[in-house]
Amino acid sequence: MTQSSTTRIPSIALILIAAFACGLGLFVAQRYFSTPKQPPLQAALLYPQAREIPDFTLTQANGKPLTKADWRGHWTLIFFGYTSCPDVCPTTLAVFKQAWAELVKLGLNQRIQIDFISVDPQRDTPEQLSKYVAFFSADFIAATGSDEQLTLVTRGTGQMFTRGVDAKGNVEVDHSASVVIVNPQAQVAGMFRPPLSAPIIVADLQTLLKPE
């Protein structure tokens, strides 16, 4: 009887120590290594973990380079399209125009950048890009580049595009309709999916801009 009791006590102590260690380890993991809690958003879809974007070099309509460094220090909304697009592109940029006007009123435009990147560089010359984007806002950035660089940046942000020629020789372009959300660390944070709403985009951006 005595011998049995003395051997059981250390076993119970070890179990208690192990349980305490597991609990402490779980607390530390949740406190320091768990995925940060996402803010409540109406339409923006945030990834559980922000994604790195490969280095790239595009050319803005004004001739200046556009690189990943230009996406640091502020939130950026990026839409890939082309100026001859009959529906999705002008509709999206019209929503951007409405949202931008409200962001200017709120004084938040200095903390946000909106980029339109053409995936039809053969037809979308710098002059064409400049005129097209300026119709919606002179503050928007327009850029394009080689197929190699465009493929790099579209895949790096989770988007896609294809170009082809139909039976009549007309160029056909297909592209993603989502808006990419890039955080101030120049990482893909998430996206807005169509249909888009200017008031909701503004509301979600206000939430993302709030200090943690």
C-alpha positions in Angstrom: 0.0 0.0 0.0 2.7 2.4 0.9 4.8 1.5 -2.1 1.9 2.0 -4.5 1.1 5.5 -3.1 4.7 6.7 -3.4 4.9 5.7 -7.0 1.6 7.3 -7.9 2.4 10.7 -6.5 5.4 11.5 -8.9 3.2 10.3 -11.9 0.4 12.8 -11.0 3.0 15.5 -10.5 4.4 14.8 -14.0 1.0 14.9 -15.5 0.2 18.3 -13.9 3.5 19.7 -15.0 3.0 18.5 -18.5 -0.6 19.9 -18.6 0.7 23.3 -17.3 3.5 23.3 -20.0 1.0 22.5 -22.8 -1.3 25.2 -21.6 1.5 27.7 -21.4 2.7 26.7 -24.9 -0.8 27.2 -26.3 -1.2 30.6 -24.7 2.2 31.7 -26.1 1.3 30.4 -29.6 -2.0 32.2 -29.6 -0.6 35.4 -28.2 2.4 35.7 -30.4 2.2 33.4 -33.4 -1.5 33.1 -34.3 -3.0 34.9 -37.4 -4.0 38.4 -36.4 -7.7 38.9 -36.1 -9.2 40.5 -39.2 -11.2 43.7 -38.9 -14.9 43.5 -39.7 -15.3 44.4 -43.4 -18.4 44.6 -45.6 -17.0 43.5 -48.9 -13.2 43.3 -48.9 -11.9 39.7 -48.6 -8.6 39.5 -46.7 -6.3 36.6 -46.9 -5.4 34.8 -43.6 -1.8 35.8 -44.3 -0.6 38.6 -46.6 1.3 37.4 -49.7 4.6 38.6 -51.0 4.8 40.1 -54.4 7.8 39.5 -56.7 9.9 42.4 -57.8 8.7 43.9 -61.1 9.1 46.9 -63.3 6.3 48.5 -65.4 6.1 51.8 -67.1 3.7 54.5 -66.1 1.8 56.6 -68.7 4.1 59.6 -67.7 7.2 57.5 -68.6 8.3 56.9 -65.0 8.8 53.3 -63.7 6.3 51.6 -61.5 7.8 49.1 -59.1 6.9 47.3 -55.9 8.5 50.1 -54.0 5.7 52.4 -55.2 3.2 50.3 -53.3 4.9 50.7 -49.9 3.8 53.1 -47.2 0.1 53.2 -48.1 -2.8 51.0 -49.2 -3.1 50.4 -52.9 -6.0 49.3 -55.0 -5.0 47.7 -58.3 -7.1 46.8 -61.3 -5.8 45.0 -64.4 -7.6 45.8 -67.6 -7.3 47.6 -70.9 -8.7 50.8 -72.4 -10.7 49.1 -75.2 -12.6 47.1 -72.6 -16.3 47.5 -73.3 -17.8 47.0 -69.9 -15.9 45.8 -66.8 -13.0 48.3 -66.9 -15.0 51.5 -67.4 -17.5 50.3 -64.8 -14.8 49.6 -62.3 -13.0 52.9 -62.8 -16.3 54.7 -62.5 -16.8 53.1 -59.1 -13.2 54.1 -58.3 -14.0 57.7 -59.3 -16.9 57.9 -56.9 -15.0 56.3 -54.1 -12.0 58.6 -54.7 -14.2 61.7 -54.5 -15.4 60.6 -51.1 -11.9 59.7 -49.9 -10.8 63.2 -50.8 -13.6 64.7 -48.8 -12.6 62.5 -45.8 -8.9 63.5 -46.2 -7.8 59.9 -46.7 -6.6 60.2 -50.3 -3.0 60.7 -49.2 -3.0 57.3 -47.6 -4.4 55.4 -50.6 -3.3 54.9 -54.2 -5.3 53.6 -57.1 -3.5 51.9 -60.1 -4.9 50.8 -63.4 -2.5 48.4 -65.2 -3.2 47.6 -68.8 -2.6 44.1 -70.0 -2.9 45.2 -73.6 0.4 47.1 -74.1 0.5 46.9 -77.9 -2.6 49.1 -78.2 -2.5 51.0 -74.9 0.2 53.5 -75.6 1.2 56.0 -72.9 -0.9 58.7 -74.5 -3.9 56.4 -74.7 -3.5 55.3 -71.1 -3.1 58.8 -69.9 -6.2 60.1 -71.6 -8.3 57.1 -70.5 -7.4 57.2 -66.8 -7.5 61.0 -66.6 -11.2 60.8 -67.6 -11.9 59.2 -64.3 -9.2 60.9 -62.1 -5.9 62.6 -62.7 -4.8 61.1 -59.4 -5.0 57.5 -60.6 -1.8 55.9 -61.8 -1.8 54.1 -65.2 0.9 51.7 -66.3 1.7 48.8 -68.5 4.7 46.8 -69.5 6.1 43.8 -71.4 4.2 40.5 -71.4 6.9 39.1 -69.2 6.5 41.8 -66.5 2.7 41.8 -66.7 2.6 38.0 -66.2 5.0 38.4 -63.3 2.8 41.0 -61.5 -0.6 39.5 -62.3 0.4 36.0 -61.1 2.1 37.6 -58.1 -1.1 39.3 -57.1 -3.4 36.3 -57.9 -4.8 37.7 -61.1 -4.7 36.6 -64.8 -5.1 37.7 -68.3 -5.1 36.2 -71.8 -4.9 37.8 -75.3 -5.9 36.3 -78.6 -7.1 37.1 -82.1 -10.6 36.2 -83.3 -11.5 34.9 -86.8 -11.8 38.5 -88.0 -8.4 39.5 -86.8 -9.7 41.5 -83.8 -7.7 41.4 -80.6 -9.6 39.7 -77.7 -8.5 40.3 -74.1 -9.7 38.4 -71.1 -8.7 39.5 -67.6 -9.7 39.1 -63.9 -12.4 41.4 -62.7 -11.3 41.6 -59.0 -9.6 44.6 -57.4 -6.4 43.7 -55.7 -5.8 45.2 -52.2 -2.1 45.8 -51.4 -1.1 46.7 -47.8 1.6 49.3 -46.9 4.2 46.6 -46.8 3.6 46.0 -50.6 2.0 42.6 -49.9 -1.2 41.3 -51.3 -3.7 41.6 -48.5 -6.9 40.6 -50.2 -9.4 41.7 -52.9 -12.7 43.3 -53.7 -14.8 41.1 -56.0 -17.6 42.4 -58.3 -20.1 43.8 -58.1 -18.4 46.8 -56.6 -19.9 49.6 -54.5 -18.2 52.9 -54.0 -19.7 53.5 -50.5 -18.8 50.0 -49.3 -15.2 50.3 -50.7 -14.8 53.6 -48.8 -16.2 52.1 -45.6 -13.8 49.1 -45.8 -10.9 51.4 -46.6 -11.7 53.5 -43.5 -11.7 50.3 -41.4 -8.3 49.2 -42.9 -6.8 52.6 -42.2 -7.8 52.6 -38.6 -4.8 52.3 -36.3 -4.5 48.8 -34.6 
